[in-house]
Amino acid sequence: MNESIILSQITLDALAEKIASKLTDLIGQPKKLPERINSEEAAKIIGCKESYLAQLRHKGEIPFYKNEGGRIISYKRSEMEAYRDSKRVATKSERVEAAHLAQVRKSIIHSN
């Protein structure tokens, strides 16, 4: 198991590859997070309290799933991440650029 590496005979890329391979052997592949999550995890992802998550659910603003009996509620991780990402606010420079593009489009349309 002990392998000696002579640095003068190996490139940095090869060294990095060897280290990554050894780490993978030692710790295994990263575990994939479960797609279905409970309310506590969903609230953490979108950055709110579970009570607010329930309000969003009752208003129909977020998708959710019920089991056959309708008593257990779950969410899809990817849908909660998409909801969170949809709430991104553009930076000032992005808003200025968008306004400029809108003005250019408007001037092109009116010049025709």
Secondary structure, 3 states (H helix, E strand, C coil): CCCCCCHHHCCHHHHHHHHHHHHHHHHCCCCCCCCEECHHHHHHHHCCCHHHHHHHHHHCCCCCEECCCCCCEEEEHHHHHHHHHHCCCCCHHHHHHHHHHHHHHHHHHHHC
